């Protein structure tokens, strides 16, 4: 499943990388219950990060799922201190689970874009769920 749209996706600007008190979230409705076991994050590659690397790739985040009819999200994968991926797609596997919705909840944002070095955002070109 692909995150709709063909352009880069970005969250509202923050002025610090640590957003743990007010996490940035992307929630995807899969349309019906499915059985995913991995998420692939495609970094933004149309601009460099301030100081090099990939702009806006998350550093600390949790992948959460929620089945149809439930109001409770379950964490299926937590990632901390993710290194800058240098433009490469990153895959995060987890135990197969039933999910209607998938949420990426980010508590620490990555390198700002070179053209906005003081503004931190979650910036991805695409999210694929498999």
N, C-alpha and C positions, 0 to 999 in steps of 0.2 A: 504494500500500500504506500502511496506517495503523498506527501504533504502537498495540497493543492497550490498551484501557482508555479511560475517559472523564475521569478525574481528572488533575490536574497530576502530573507525574512529577518527583521530586527526588532528587538524590544525597545521600549522607551529608554532614553538615556539615563544613566546613573552616574554619579560622580565619584564612586568608589567601587572597587571590585567586589568587596564583601557585601552581599545583599541578603545575608542570612536572616536578618530581622524582617525583611520584606522580599521573599524569594520571587524570582522571575519564573513564570510558568507558561508552558505551551501545552494545551490539551487538544488531543485529536480524537474525533468521533469516528470509529471504524465502521459505523453503519449498522453492524450487527455483532453479536458475540463471535469472536474468532479465537484462535489458539496460538498467539505469537510466542516466539522464543528468542527474539533478537530485535534490536533497533540499530539502524545504521544512520549515523549523523554525517552529513555532507557539509564540510566547512565552506564558508564564503571564500571565494577565490578571486573575486573581481577587484579587490584592493588588498594591499598588504597591511599587516598589523604595525602599530607604532613600534619602531625598533626591529621590525622584521617578523617573520612568521605569519600565522593565520590570525585574522582579526575576528574577535567576538566569539571564539570557541569556548564553551564552558569549561571551568576548572573543577568545581565541586558540584555534583548534581545527583539526583535520584530519578530513576525511571519507575513510575508507578502505573498500576493498571486498576481498572474497575469494571466488573461485569455489568451487563444490562440489568437495570432494576435496583442496583446497589448505590448507596450514597457514600460508601467507604472505599478509599483508595488504598491499595496494598503496594508497598515498596518491593520491587522485584530485583532491583540492582542499584547499588550506591557506588559512586565513583568519587574519589578524592584525589586532589593533586594531579589531575590529568595533564600531561605535558602538551605543549602546543603541537598540533598535528602536522604543521607544515603543509597544509593544503590537502592532506590525504584523508580519505574516508575512514571513519572509525566505526567498528562494529562492537556492540555490547550485548552479549548473550545472557540469557537467564533461563531458569526452569520454565518450561511451557506452562502457560496459565490461560484461563478463559478471560477475555477482556472485550468490552464494547468500547471503552475509552482508554487511551494511553496518555499519560502526563509526563512531561519532562520538567522537573522542578529544580531550578538552579539556585544555589546559595553563594557561589563565587563565580564571577564573570571573568572571562579571559582578556587577552590583550586588546586594547582599543584599536580602532582603525587609524591608519596613518593620517588621514585627513581630519580626524577628531580625537587627538591624543588624550584629551581630558574627559572623554565621555565613554563610559563602559556600557556595552549592550550585548545581549545574546544575539548572535548573527549566524544564521545557517542558510545554506542554499536549499537544502532538502532534508527531509526525514523519511526514512523507509522502515516499515515494520514488516517483519517476516516471522 
